[in-house]
Structures are given as C-alpha cells and as structure tokens.
C-alpha cells in the first residue's frame, strides 16, 4: 500500500506576522508656531527599499520639507525641529 504525503489545506496554515516590521530610524522633537510639541517618527517601512517615511506618534502622516521643517499632511501645519 502506498502512502501519500499530507498536504496542508489553506485553513490549516498558520498566519504569522509580516516578514518585516518597519524599522524606526530616529525620532525628531518638533514644535508648531504656538509652541506645542510634537514627535516625528522617521522610519523605513520596507527592508529592501531605501524609502523613508515620516509620521507623528499617533500615526498622522507628515511630509519632510527640508532639514528644519515638516508639514502635517492633513492640516498643512508646519512643524520646526526643536533645537
């Protein structure tokens, strides 16, 4: 009698974590024109690509303008790096 290898069905496969967690490169302390402080998280979302993303601690997307400025994408509010 021949035995056959058992093949896992889709429902039997274990779903794990993604192969790569975003890598936080650093955090930038910033403030708006009223002095309110923000933390911009600079991270790399994909291991194999040289792509850098920026967001606030709550996940709000931020756009890099130059070495001194960021912009909150949803509001257009400008943030300056704290010195």
C-alpha positions as a Markdown table, in Angstrom:
| # | Residue | x | y | z |
|---|---|---|---|---|
| 1 | Unk | 0.0 | 0.0 | 0.0 |
| 2 | Unk | 1.4 | 3.4 | -1.0 |
| 3 | Unk | 1.2 | 6.3 | 1.4 |
| 4 | Unk | 0.7 | 9.9 | 0.2 |
| 5 | Unk | 2.2 | 12.9 | 1.8 |
| 6 | Unk | -0.3 | 15.0 | 3.6 |
| 7 | Unk | -0.8 | 18.5 | 2.1 |
| 8 | Unk | -1.9 | 21.3 | 4.4 |
| 9 | Unk | -5.1 | 23.0 | 3.3 |
| 10 | Unk | -5.3 | 26.8 | 3.3 |
| 11 | Unk | -7.4 | 26.7 | 6.5 |
| 12 | Unk | -4.7 | 24.7 | 8.3 |
| 13 | Unk | -1.8 | 27.1 | 7.6 |
| 14 | Unk | -0.7 | 29.3 | 10.4 |
| 15 | Unk | -0.8 | 33.0 | 9.6 |
| 16 | Unk | 2.2 | 34.8 | 11.1 |
| 17 | Unk | 3.5 | 38.3 | 11.4 |
| 18 | Unk | 4.7 | 40.1 | 8.3 |
| 19 | Unk | 8.3 | 39.2 | 7.2 |
| 20 | Unk | 9.4 | 42.7 | 8.2 |
| 21 | Unk | 8.5 | 45.2 | 10.8 |
| 22 | Unk | 9.0 | 48.9 | 10.0 |
| 23 | Unk | 12.4 | 50.0 | 11.3 |
| 24 | Unk | 12.3 | 53.2 | 13.3 |
| 25 | Unk | 15.4 | 55.2 | 12.4 |
| 26 | Unk | 15.0 | 58.0 | 14.9 |
| 27 | Unk | 12.6 | 60.5 | 16.4 |
| 28 | Unk | 12.6 | 64.2 | 15.9 |
| 29 | Unk | 11.4 | 66.6 | 18.5 |
| 30 | Unk | 9.5 | 69.5 | 16.9 |
| 31 | Unk | 7.1 | 72.3 | 17.7 |
| 32 | Unk | 4.5 | 74.4 | 15.9 |
| 33 | Unk | 4.3 | 78.2 | 15.7 |
| 34 | Unk | 2.3 | 78.2 | 19.0 |
| 35 | Unk | 5.0 | 76.2 | 20.8 |
| 36 | Unk | 3.0 | 72.9 | 21.0 |
| 37 | Unk | 5.5 | 70.0 | 20.9 |
| 38 | Unk | 5.3 | 67.0 | 18.6 |
| 39 | Unk | 7.4 | 64.0 | 18.0 |
| 40 | Unk | 8.0 | 63.0 | 14.3 |
| 41 | Unk | 8.9 | 59.3 | 13.9 |
| 42 | Unk | 11.3 | 58.7 | 11.0 |
| 43 | Unk | 11.1 | 55.1 | 9.8 |
| 44 | Unk | 11.8 | 52.7 | 6.9 |
| 45 | Unk | 8.6 | 50.8 | 6.0 |
| 46 | Unk | 10.3 | 48.2 | 3.7 |
| 47 | Unk | 13.6 | 46.3 | 4.4 |
| 48 | Unk | 14.6 | 46.1 | 0.7 |
| 49 | Unk | 13.8 | 49.6 | -0.3 |
| 50 | Unk | 15.6 | 52.8 | 0.6 |
| 51 | Unk | 12.3 | 54.6 | 1.3 |
| 52 | Unk | 11.9 | 56.8 | 4.4 |
| 53 | Unk | 8.5 | 57.7 | 5.9 |
| 54 | Unk | 7.5 | 60.3 | 8.5 |
| 55 | Unk | 4.6 | 60.3 | 10.9 |
| 56 | Unk | 3.6 | 61.7 | 14.3 |
| 57 | Unk | 3.3 | 59.3 | 17.3 |
| 58 | Unk | -0.4 | 58.9 | 16.6 |
| 59 | Unk | 0.2 | 57.8 | 13.0 |
| 60 | Unk | -0.7 | 61.1 | 11.3 |
| 61 | Unk | 1.4 | 61.3 | 8.1 |
| 62 | Unk | 4.0 | 64.1 | 8.0 |
| 63 | Unk | 5.8 | 65.4 | 4.9 |
| 64 | Unk | 9.6 | 66.2 | 5.0 |
| 65 | Unk | 10.1 | 69.7 | 3.7 |
| 66 | Unk | 13.8 | 70.4 | 4.5 |
| 67 | Unk | 16.3 | 69.8 | 7.3 |
| 68 | Unk | 14.4 | 72.2 | 9.6 |
| 69 | Unk | 10.7 | 71.7 | 8.6 |
| 70 | Unk | 8.0 | 69.1 | 8.4 |
| 71 | Unk | 4.4 | 69.5 | 7.4 |
| 72 | Unk | 1.4 | 67.7 | 8.8 |
| 73 | Unk | -0.2 | 66.4 | 5.6 |
| 74 | Unk | -3.9 | 66.6 | 6.7 |
| 75 | Unk | -3.7 | 70.2 | 8.0 |
| 76 | Unk | -0.8 | 71.8 | 6.3 |
| 77 | Unk | 0.6 | 72.9 | 9.7 |
| 78 | Unk | 4.3 | 73.4 | 9.6 |
| 79 | Unk | 6.5 | 71.9 | 12.4 |
| 80 | Unk | 10.0 | 73.1 | 13.2 |
| 81 | Unk | 12.7 | 70.9 | 14.7 |
| 82 | Unk | 13.4 | 71.7 | 18.3 |
| 83 | Unk | 16.9 | 72.8 | 19.0 |
